[in-house]
Structures are given as C-alpha cells and as structure tokens.
C-alpha cells in the first residue's frame, strides 16, 4: 500500500496540479488534494472542496452538482482510477 501512496504523490508532483478526479465503483469525486502529515492516517487521500457524484450521473463529465464536502477522506484501496486536472 505504501507504494500506492508514493505513486499517487509522484504523479501529482509530475502533473503540477493538486486537483484530482477519483473514480470508485460507485462514485466520481473531484477535489483538491490536501497534503498533511497529521491528517494522513492510514492510506487515505485527503481532499478539500470535494464534490461527490454517483458514477452513473457523472459518467463522461466532471462532477459539478453532487454532494459537496469541505473535507473528505478517500480510502486509496477503494480507488479504481484517478487523474489530475
């Protein structure tokens, strides 16, 4: 799992962006990655200004009208795909 976190951070650094779209089996989540040593408990991606949509509703478009969260932790084990935008 440690490799997944390192890979995620490496790709974020290479993309020069902290804005990410995350896909799980059920949701599309868009947000800004918040790096914080105190916050990073376990293998979670910490997002601020996150919007979560049901995957069927968001298919093919950026999630803009879903449930909004100021702060959201996403379990990296549940992530199927992600892309920095």
C-alpha positions in Angstrom: 0.0 0.0 0.0 2.9 2.4 0.7 3.8 2.1 -3.0 0.3 3.3 -4.0 0.7 6.4 -1.8 4.1 7.1 -3.2 2.9 6.6 -6.8 -0.1 8.9 -6.2 2.1 11.7 -4.8 4.7 11.2 -7.6 2.1 11.6 -10.3 0.6 14.6 -8.5 4.1 16.2 -8.5 4.7 15.4 -12.1 1.3 16.8 -13.2 2.0 20.0 -11.3 -1.6 20.0 -10.0 -3.4 19.0 -6.8 -6.9 19.0 -8.5 -7.9 15.4 -9.0 -10.8 13.3 -10.3 -11.2 10.0 -8.5 -13.3 7.0 -9.6 -14.5 4.3 -7.4 -17.1 1.5 -8.1 -19.9 3.8 -7.2 -18.7 7.4 -7.2 -16.8 10.1 -9.1 -15.1 12.5 -6.7 -13.5 15.8 -7.7 -11.4 17.8 -5.2 -8.1 19.3 -4.2 -5.5 17.1 -2.6 -4.5 18.4 0.8 -1.2 17.0 2.0 -0.9 17.0 5.8 1.3 14.7 7.9 -1.0 14.9 10.9 -4.1 14.2 8.6 -2.6 11.3 6.7 -3.7 8.5 9.0 -3.7 5.2 7.1 -3.8 5.2 3.4 -6.3 8.0 2.7 -6.3 10.7 0.1 -7.4 13.9 1.9 -9.5 16.3 -0.3 -10.7 19.8 0.2 -13.6 21.4 -1.7 -14.7 17.9 -2.8 -17.8 17.1 -4.9 -19.0 13.5 -4.9 -21.4 12.2 -7.6 -23.0 8.9 -8.2 -20.9 7.4 -11.0 -24.0 6.8 -13.3 -24.9 10.5 -13.0 -21.4 11.8 -13.7 -20.4 9.5 -16.5 -18.4 11.4 -19.1 -18.5 14.8 -17.4 -16.8 16.5 -14.4 -18.9 16.1 -11.3 -20.4 19.6 -10.6 -23.8 19.1 -9.0 -23.2 16.3 -6.5 -22.8 16.4 -2.7 -20.2 18.9 -1.6 -17.8 18.5 1.2 -15.3 20.9 2.7 -13.1 18.0 3.7 -13.3 14.4 2.5 -11.0 11.4 3.2 -11.0 8.7 0.4 -9.6 5.2 1.1 -7.0 4.6 -1.5 -7.9 0.8 -1.5 -11.4 1.8 -2.9 -10.0 3.9 -5.8 -10.2 2.4 -9.3 -8.7 5.3 -11.2 -7.6 8.9 -10.8 -6.5 11.7 -13.0 -5.0 15.1 -12.1 -6.6 18.0 -13.9 
